[in-house]
Amino acid sequence: MREKIVLSDRLKSLAVMVSVGNRVCDVGCDHAFVPIYLINHSISPYVLAMDVKKGPIESAKEHIREYGLEDYIETRLSDGLTGFKTGEADSLICAGMGGRLMMSILDRDKTKTDSFKEMILQPQSEIEQFRYFLRSNGYLIVEENMIEEGGKFYPIIKVINEGNTHKTLTIGDSLRGSWQQQMEDRYGPFLIRNNNPVLVRYLKWETGVYEEVLSQLKVQDMSKGKIQKRYDEVKVKLDDCLKVLSIISQSCDNV
């Protein structure tokens, strides 16, 4: 058997959120590095590694054989959770895909989704809408992390099912509610409350992006309604970003 596998910070952050002793279903397993890590480090006794494409599944099988873990990791070709049978795993890992696709996977069969004790999720887009989706469907965020890797920022979210009746809210509800709730959906409740240093770097990066967009819009013809509307929208996002940074800074000062 080969030496224990070494994961990137992003993948390791997913693995370490799994509760020790839980069986795991990894949707979008790619090369099966996370499943191998989970077994190698005695985090999980069994992992079901699934992917929608044959290529990654074949690659996963090869790596699993190299590490001699065929008795502990099962591979399965599956579109989302279609190939998963309720009760086969305690924890769900779903990462490395767009937020809208991930919402579709989780929403497709709620009986399967709700059967997991916990879900570790890493959407790569539509982050604000994704957290809103979780909240409006009765899933409670219990842990978060954010990783900066290769010049990109990755939020990692751990949720449990609150057991609430699923609501009929839609993603297009324009995120009604208080400003604080909207910012928690956008940036992460635990990331804000814990003064996550990577979130701070992300907010500063985002501030620079918004300021650059505003400077470009200022030299255009503001008498055009579309230009003014875009300017106002970006200005609001910049102000939100700066306010969240200020809240975190004040919180750090009070520690």
Secondary structure by P-SEA (a helix, b strand, c coil): cccbbbbcaaaaaaaaaccccbbbbbcccccaaaaaaaaaaccccccbbbbccaaaaaaaaaaaaaacccccbbbbbcccccccccccccbbbbccccaaaaaaaaaccccccccccbbbbbbccaaaaaaaaaaaaccccccbbbbbcccbbbbbbbbbbcccccccccccccccccaaaaaaaaccaaaaaaccaaaaaaaaaaaaaaaaaaaaaaacccccaaaaaaaaaaaaaaaaaaaaaaaaaaaaaac
